[in-house]
Amino acid sequence: MQDPDFDPIADLKSSMDPIKIGARLKAVREANNLRPSEIADLIGVERTYWSRAEKGHRHIPDDLALRLVHHFGVTFDYLYLGRISALPHQLAQRIQAQKRA
């Protein structure tokens, strides 16, 4: 039986907090052994923009998310909602290993 106070929309919104998205961006970068400047150059964004995005100070537009999907195999579900189960197995393992490190 589901908790009557559970609000799935509020739960999703919480996952989309810019700070949490930034942490996932950092996890993707670290799982690929890249410095912030390297990933910014690779996906074609300003280095300061990437740095602010990782800290949760900048919004991640769809076109940037698409570049991350293309280059690293991440999913929108992971980037925006934190659903690691949606990632390719090897990438999920690297991200989880980074969290433990």
C-alpha positions as CSV (number, residue, x, y, z in Angstrom):
1,M,0.0,0.0,0.0
2,Q,1.4,3.4,-1.0
3,D,1.9,6.1,1.6
4,P,-1.1,8.5,1.3
5,D,1.2,11.5,1.9
6,F,3.6,10.5,-0.9
7,D,3.5,13.1,-3.7
8,P,5.2,11.6,-6.9
9,I,5.3,15.0,-8.6
10,A,7.0,16.6,-5.6
11,D,9.4,13.7,-5.6
12,L,10.2,14.3,-9.3
13,K,10.7,18.0,-8.8
14,S,13.1,17.3,-5.9
15,S,15.2,15.2,-8.3
16,M,15.3,18.1,-10.7
17,D,16.9,20.5,-8.2
18,P,19.7,22.3,-10.0
19,I,22.2,21.3,-7.2
20,K,21.3,17.6,-7.7
21,I,21.6,17.9,-11.5
22,G,24.9,19.6,-11.1
23,A,26.2,16.7,-8.9
24,R,25.1,14.3,-11.7
25,L,27.0,16.4,-14.3
26,K,30.1,16.2,-12.1
27,A,29.6,12.4,-11.7
28,V,29.4,12.0,-15.5
29,R,32.6,14.0,-15.9
30,E,34.5,12.2,-13.2
31,A,33.3,8.8,-14.4
32,N,34.9,9.7,-17.8
33,N,38.2,10.9,-16.1
34,L,37.8,14.4,-17.5
35,R,38.7,17.8,-16.0
36,P,36.0,20.4,-16.1
37,S,37.8,22.3,-18.9
38,E,38.1,19.1,-21.0
39,I,34.4,18.2,-20.9
40,A,33.4,21.8,-21.6
41,D,35.7,21.9,-24.6
42,L,34.5,18.5,-25.8
43,I,30.8,19.3,-25.7
44,G,31.3,22.9,-26.9
45,V,30.3,25.1,-24.0
46,E,32.2,27.8,-22.2
47,R,34.3,26.5,-19.3
48,T,32.7,28.9,-16.9
49,Y,29.3,27.7,-18.0
50,W,30.2,24.1,-17.3
51,S,31.6,25.0,-13.9
52,R,28.5,26.9,-12.9
53,A,26.3,24.0,-14.1
54,E,28.2,21.5,-12.0
55,K,27.6,23.7,-9.0
56,G,23.9,24.0,-9.8
57,H,24.1,27.7,-10.7
58,R,23.2,27.3,-14.3
59,H,20.3,25.6,-16.0
60,I,21.1,22.7,-18.4
61,P,19.3,23.3,-21.7
62,D,18.1,20.4,-23.8
63,D,20.7,20.9,-26.4
64,L,23.5,20.5,-23.8
65,A,21.8,17.5,-22.4
66,L,21.7,16.0,-25.9
67,R,25.4,16.6,-26.4
68,L,26.0,14.7,-23.1
69,V,23.7,11.9,-24.3
70,H,25.6,11.7,-27.6
71,H,29.2,11.8,-26.2
72,F,28.8,9.8,-23.0
73,G,25.7,7.6,-23.3
74,V,23.9,9.2,-20.4
75,T,20.2,9.4,-20.4
76,F,17.8,12.3,-19.8
77,D,16.3,10.1,-17.0
78,Y,19.7,10.2,-15.3
79,L,20.6,13.8,-15.9
80,Y,17.3,15.3,-14.8
81,L,15.8,12.6,-12.5
82,G,18.8,10.8,-11.2
83,R,17.6,7.4,-12.3
84,I,20.9,5.5,-12.6
85,S,19.1,2.3,-13.6
86,A,18.4,3.9,-17.0
87,L,22.2,4.2,-17.8
88,P,24.2,1.7,-19.8
89,H,25.6,-0.8,-17.3
90,Q,29.3,0.1,-17.6
91,L,28.6,3.9,-17.2
92,A,26.4,3.2,-14.2
93,Q,29.2,1.2,-12.6
94,R,31.8,3.9,-13.2
95,I,29.5,6.5,-11.7
96,Q,28.8,4.4,-8.7
97,A,32.5,3.7,-8.2
98,Q,33.1,7.5,-8.3
99,K,30.5,8.0,-5.6
100,R,32.3,5.4,-3.4
101,A,35.7,7.0,-3.9
